[in-house]
Amino acid sequence: MKNPKLSVFPWRRLPYGTAALSLLLALGFCIAFFCMAQNLPETVPLHWSENGGIDKWGPKSGLYHLPIISLVFGAVAFPSSVALIRRDLNGAAYFINGISLFVTCLMALVAAFFVSAAGA
């Protein structure tokens, strides 16, 4: 039987750290958004037109999907990347974590635009 590789080796810390970072960033964005959502007005912008103006308004619950999407990506990416790292597929793990980080940053940027347009 093959001995499992320990995760304390220096070349194994970075992949696990990236996996943890992607999950913690998504969780942090989710917590920060829902703490900030209490201060949002009841009606917020939900869509921009192609000319850059706001063309759809709705309840603030219409923005709740933004942090949930990033949290789901982070929750799926973490165990997937840990499984890939244990199989020595670090490149695939980095790719999955990169997608998770990209989605989290994109959702945070979109949320920032909507919150700033709401005037909160």
Secondary structure per residue as TSV (DSSP state, phi and psi in degrees):
chain	resnum	aa	ss	phi	psi
A	1	M	-	360.0	138.2
A	2	K	-	-78.1	136.7
A	3	N	-	-77.1	135.0
A	4	P	-	-70.2	146.2
A	5	K	-	-77.3	139.8
A	6	L	-	-78.1	147.6
A	7	S	T	-87.0	6.2
A	8	V	T	-89.0	-6.8
A	9	F	S	-65.6	143.5
A	10	P	H	-57.6	-35.6
A	11	W	H	-76.8	-5.9
A	12	R	H	-101.8	-11.7
A	13	R	H	-72.7	-40.3
A	14	L	H	-63.8	-45.1
A	15	P	H	-62.9	-42.0
A	16	Y	H	-67.4	-36.7
A	17	G	H	-64.8	-38.5
A	18	T	H	-66.4	-38.9
A	19	A	H	-64.2	-44.0
A	20	A	H	-66.3	-38.7
A	21	L	H	-62.1	-43.3
A	22	S	H	-64.7	-38.5
A	23	L	H	-71.1	-44.1
A	24	L	H	-67.2	-36.0
A	25	L	H	-65.6	-42.6
A	26	A	H	-65.0	-41.5
A	27	L	H	-66.3	-41.3
A	28	G	H	-63.6	-41.1
A	29	F	H	-64.1	-40.8
A	30	C	H	-63.4	-46.2
A	31	I	H	-64.2	-46.0
A	32	A	H	-62.8	-40.1
A	33	F	H	-65.6	-45.9
A	34	F	H	-71.3	-27.3
A	35	C	H	-69.5	-38.0
A	36	M	H	-77.5	-25.8
A	37	A	G	-65.7	-21.6
A	38	Q	G	-64.9	-28.2
A	39	N	G	-91.2	-2.6
A	40	L	S	-73.6	149.4
A	41	P	-	-67.5	162.9
A	42	E	S	-66.8	-29.3
A	43	T	E	-112.3	124.0
A	44	V	E	-128.7	158.5
A	45	P	E	-71.1	140.5
A	46	L	E	-119.7	-13.4
A	47	H	E	-155.7	143.7
A	48	W	E	-107.6	146.8
A	49	S	-	-81.6	173.8
A	50	E	T	-68.6	-18.0
A	51	N	T	-88.6	-3.4
A	52	G	S	99.2	-4.3
A	53	G	S	-90.7	158.7
A	54	I	E	-79.5	127.8
A	55	D	E	-123.0	2.9
A	56	K	E	-148.1	128.7
A	57	W	E	-118.5	153.7
A	58	G	E	-165.2	-173.0
A	59	P	E	-70.3	157.1
A	60	K	G	-65.9	-17.8
A	61	S	G	-68.1	-13.8
A	62	G	G	-69.8	-13.7
A	63	L	G	-98.8	-3.7
A	64	Y	T	-67.2	-20.1
A	65	H	H	-72.2	-21.2
A	66	L	H	-61.9	-52.1
A	67	P	H	-73.0	-27.7
A	68	I	H	-66.1	-40.1
A	69	I	H	-60.7	-46.7
A	70	S	H	-67.6	-35.6
A	71	L	H	-68.0	-37.8
A	72	V	H	-65.3	-43.6
A	73	F	H	-61.3	-42.6
A	74	G	H	-66.3	-39.1
A	75	A	H	-69.5	-31.1
A	76	V	H	-81.0	-36.2
A	77	A	H	-70.0	-34.1
A	78	F	H	-63.1	-57.2
A	79	P	H	-67.6	-30.4
A	80	S	H	-64.7	-45.0
A	81	S	H	-71.5	-33.8
A	82	V	H	-63.4	-42.1
A	83	A	H	-63.4	-38.7
A	84	L	H	-69.4	-37.5
A	85	I	H	-65.5	-39.9
A	86	R	H	-66.7	-21.7
A	87	R	T	-96.1	11.3
A	88	D	T	61.4	36.9
A	89	L	-	-110.6	62.1
A	90	N	H	-63.5	-34.1
A	91	G	H	-62.4	-42.4
A	92	A	H	-67.7	-36.1
A	93	A	H	-65.5	-42.4
A	94	Y	H	-61.8	-39.3
A	95	F	H	-63.0	-46.4
A	96	I	H	-64.0	-43.0
A	97	N	H	-67.6	-33.1
A	98	G	H	-64.6	-40.1
A	99	I	H	-63.2	-43.6
A	100	S	H	-62.2	-44.4
A	101	L	H	-64.5	-40.4
A	102	F	H	-62.6	-45.9
A	103	V	H	-63.3	-41.4
A	104	T	H	-63.5	-45.9
A	105	C	H	-65.3	-39.0
A	106	L	H	-65.0	-44.7
A	107	M	H	-66.1	-36.3
A	108	A	H	-66.2	-38.7
A	109	L	H	-66.3	-44.9
A	110	V	H	-63.3	-42.6
A	111	A	H	-62.5	-38.8
A	112	A	H	-64.0	-39.2
A	113	F	H	-63.3	-45.7
A	114	F	H	-67.6	-39.5
A	115	V	H	-68.7	-39.5
A	116	S	H	-68.4	-34.4
A	117	A	H	-71.4	-25.7
A	118	A	H	-75.6	-17.0
A	119	G	T	83.6	22.2
A	120	A	-	-92.1	360.0
